[in-house]
Amino acid sequence: MAYTRGTSANIIVGAAALFVTNSGQSITSSTIPVAVTGESYKESLSLRYNTTVKNVGYTTNGLELTFTPTFGDVSVDQLLDVARIYKSGMQVSLKTSLAEGTLENLLLAIAQKNGTSNGTTTTTGTATWTETVALTGTATATYAATTSAGAYIDILSGDLGDYPVERSVVAVGPSNIATSGTTNTDQNERVYIAYRAVSIQNVTISSKRDAATVFDVEFRLLPDNNGAYGKIVDRTY
């Protein structure tokens, strides 16, 4: 094959749509939502699986998936450098910023469990999504004599033995341009699926005159019982 500088069609640019499961649900290798021929995976998740996953809405700073391996080494007398390097550990993280400052996204960011006793219900597409993060109730404002309905979450210190809420995360972003075996009307997308994701980083809430309220969230991905963190799939539809 003759030398070429590269293939520009393989340069990937663009943001991803981020979906998460309810705190009481998860995706495993055997329960991955099925892709539909001729339909974007974003549409399939929104229309067909919206009781399992929810779109977190707008994000900023894109999506970063980071692999952090740890290596050990073996030194011997006869060599000045190490004789062998072996893998001794592994961490995988997924980072983004949630640009929609809702209570649902806040509870997702702080990975708090048992924040409320029941939740609000909203209708998305053709099915109903229930997220146990916001409690609808009544409260009387100190500056008015009227009663209004609102939503809130309790900010809890937690108890001994507490653990953060695990969720599954699905991100759908661009892939390389459709090439062999496809037509010019076909579209490609890359799907990232994380079976077990926990938000364990610091979260800052701000209210500023010249900036939006954004929740920076970094998920630590955990392997399932087969040692798999999830899947990355390129598909054409």
Buried (B, 14 or more C-beta within 10 A) or exposed (E): EEEEEEEEEEEEEEBBBBBBBBBEEBBBEEEBBEBEEEEBBBBBBBBBBBBBBBBBBBBEEEBEBEEEEEEEEEEEEEEEEEEEEEEEEEEBBBBBBBBBBBBBBBBBBBBBBEBBEEBBEEEEBEEEBBBBBBBEEEEEEEEEEEEEEEBEBEEEEEEEEEEBBBBBBBBBBBBBBBEEEEEEEEBBBBBBBBBBBBBEBEBEEEEEEEEEBBBBBBBBBBEEEEEEBBBEBEBBB
